[in-house]
C-alpha cells in the first residue's frame, strides 16, 4: 500500500473532509464556551470586586463623600451608603451599578462612582461623636445562591 493510499484510507475511515472540518469546529466552539464559562463562573460567584469610600475622618455640613464601586459586570449590584451611630442608622443614598449587556460573555468590570453631600438634615438625625460610615454592595442570585454582601466601613467623627 502506497502512502497516498494510506492517506485516503485514513480519511475515509474518519469520514468525508467536510465532516472532519465540522467535528473540529464543534470541538473548538465547545472548548471556547467552557473557557468563557469558567471565567464567568468566578464572576457569578463573587460579583463585587471592590468598594471604596473617600471621606475625611470628620463629618460636617457641606462635606462631600465620594464612593466608588467596581463590580464584575455579570449582574447588577446595589450599593447602600449609610451612617451608623449607637444603633441609629441614617441612610444617605442607594445606588445601582449596571450589569454588562451580555453578562456571561463580557468579562469587563463595571465601575461606577457617586458623591453624597452631607446636609444639615442628615446631621440633625445624629449626635456629635464617633460613627461608622458603611457602604454595602449586594449582588444578585446566581446558581440558587445569593453572595454575601461586600461591606466597606470607615470610622468617622461627627461635628
N, C-alpha and C positions, 0 to 999 in steps of 0.2 A: 504494500500500500504506500503510495507516494505521499509527500507532505501536503499537497493540495487536496488529496482525497481525505486525509485525516482532518484537515480544517473543515471541509464540507461536512464530513460525518459528525464532527463535534457540534457544528452549528445546527444541523438538522436534529440532533439529539436534544438540543435545548429548545428548539422551535425556530420559527422564522425570525428574521432580523428585526422586524417591527415589534414582535412580541418581546424580544430581549430588550429592546430600547424601552418599551412600555414598563416592563418589570423594574428596570433600573431607575426609571423616572419615578415610579411609585415609591421605591425604596428611599430615594433622595428626599422626596416630599414628606414621607413619614418621619424620617430621621430629622429633618429640619423642624417639623412640628413638635417632635419630642424635645429637641433642644430649646425651642421657644417656650414650650410648656414647663420645662424645668426652671427657666428664668422667671416665668410668670408665676409659678407656684410660690417662689420665695416672696415675690411682691404681693401675692394674695395673703400670705401668712402674716407678714409684718405690717404692710400698708403705710405706716408713717415712718419717714426717715428721721426727721428732726423737728423740734420746736424750739424757738429761741425768743426770749423776751429781752429787749433792750430798754432798761429803765435805770434811772439813778436810784440810789438807796433811800431817797426821801420823796414821798408822795405829797405834792402840794398842788394847789389850784393852778391850772394852766400848764401842768406837766404833760408832755406827750409820751405815751407808752407805745413803743413800736414792737410788733410781734411778727415773726417770720416762721412760716410752716413749709416744710418740704415733705411731700408725700410721694409714694412710688407710682401714683397715677393709675393704678388698676381700678380703684373705686373712689368715689367722693369721700372726703374726710371732713368732719365737722369739728370746729375748734371753738372752745368756750373760754373766755378770759374773765377772771373774777378775782376779787379781793376777799380774803378770809381773815377775820379778826374776832377772837374769842367766841367762836361758834357762829358768828354773824357772817353770812355770805352775801356779797354785793356783786351781782353780775354786771360786767362792763360791756361786753359785746359777744355776739355769736357770729361765726364766720364759716363759710363752706368753701373748701378747696375742691375745685372741679376735677373730675377724672379725665383721662385721655379718651378720645372718641372710640378707639379700638383697644380697650384696656388689656386684653390678652396678648395682643401682638406688639403693642407700643411700649418699649421699655423706658421711655423718657420719664424723668421725675417732673412733678408739678410743684412749682414754687409760688407761694403767694404771701403777701405781707399786707399788714394794715396797721393803722395808728388809732389810738384812743386818747382823747383829750380828757384830763381829769377836771371835772366841773365842780362848782360849789354844791350842787345837788348830790353828787357822789360822796363828797367829804362830809356832808351833813348826816349821812347814814352811818358814819364811822366815828370812832373816838381817836384822840391823839395817842400815839404809841406804836408798838410793833404790830406788824401784819404780814400776811403772805400774799404775794401776787402769783396766781396759779393759771397756767394755760393747759387745758386738757383737750387732746385730739383723739377723736374716736372714728374708726373706720366703719366698714360695713360687713355683714355676714358673708363669709366665703367658706364653702365646704361645710356648711352647717356649724360654723364656728365664728363667734364674734371675738376679734382680737382684743386683748386688754387695752385700756386707754393709755396713751402716751402722755405723761404728765411732766411739765417743767415748772418748777417753783422758784421764786426769788423772794428773799426776805427783804422787807421794806419798813420804813418808819413813816407814820402819817403825821403831818404837821397841821 
